[in-house]
Amino acid sequence: MPRWWSRWFWWRPPFVDGAVVVNLTASPDESIRGVCLRVRGPWVILQQAALCKTTRDPAPIDGEVVIHRTAISFVQHFQGAPPWQ
C-alpha cells in the first residue's frame, strides 16, 4: 500500500484541541472542564482542567488530567473560546 494512503485513514476525535466539558459516569453531579490536548488509545488527556460540581464553584486542577474512555458519559465540545473565560 502506498504511503499516502495512511493520510486518508488517519482519524482523530473532533473535540481534540478544543474546550470541552466531560461528564463522568461514576458521579452524574460532577464534570471536568478543560482543553482536550490529545487522545491516546482509550485515554483522554485534558489541560487547564477544573472540577465542576452542581453545588460548588469550579475547583482548578494542577497539571494534566487523564480520563479513561469508560469513565466518560459524554463530551460537550465548544467552538471558539470556552464560555467560562
N, C-alpha and C positions, 0 to 999 in steps of 0.2 A: 504494500500500500504506500502511495507517495506521502511524503512528509506533510504537504499542505492539507491533507485530509484531516489531520488531527485538529486543525483550527476549526473545522466545521462541526466537530463533535465535542468541542470544549464547552462546558456549561458551568455557570455559577448561579446561585440563588439571586433573585432580583433585589434583595434587600442588602447585599454587601456594599460597603462604603456609604451607608446611609443611616439616618437616625431611625431607631426602632424602639418599640415597646414590646417586650417579651412577656407574655402571660404564662405563668407556671402551672403545671398540672397538680402539683402537690398542695398548693395553697392558692385557692382562687381569689383571695383578697390581696395577694401580693403580686407585684410585677417588677421587672427590671427594665429601666430605660437606659439607652446609651447609643453609641455609634458602633455598628457592626463592622468590625475590622476585617474578619475573614471567616470562612467556614472550612474546617479541616476534617474530612470524613463526617462522623456523627457529631462533631463538636462545633458550637457557635461561639466565637470569641468577640467580646464587647470591650470597648474602651470608654472612658468618661462615663462610667455607669453610676446609677443611683437606684437604691431600693425604694420602691413606692408601695405604700400601704394605704388602704382606704381611710384609716383613722389618723394618720400622721403625715407630716411633711416628708418629702423625699430625702433619704439619707445617702450622701455620696459614698461611693466605694472606691478605695485606693487600688491602683493597678488595673490589670485586665480581669475580666470575668469570663469564665469558661463554663458553658452550659451544654449538657448532653441533649441531643435531639429528642429523646424520650421524655425529658422533663419539661418540654415546651408544649403548651396548649395551642397557642397561635402567636404569630408575629405580626405586628402592625408597623408598616413602613411609612415614613413621612417623606414627601418630595420637598426638596429645598431645605430651608432652615427648620430645625425642630421647633415645635411650638413652645417648649419650655425655656427657650433662650430669650 
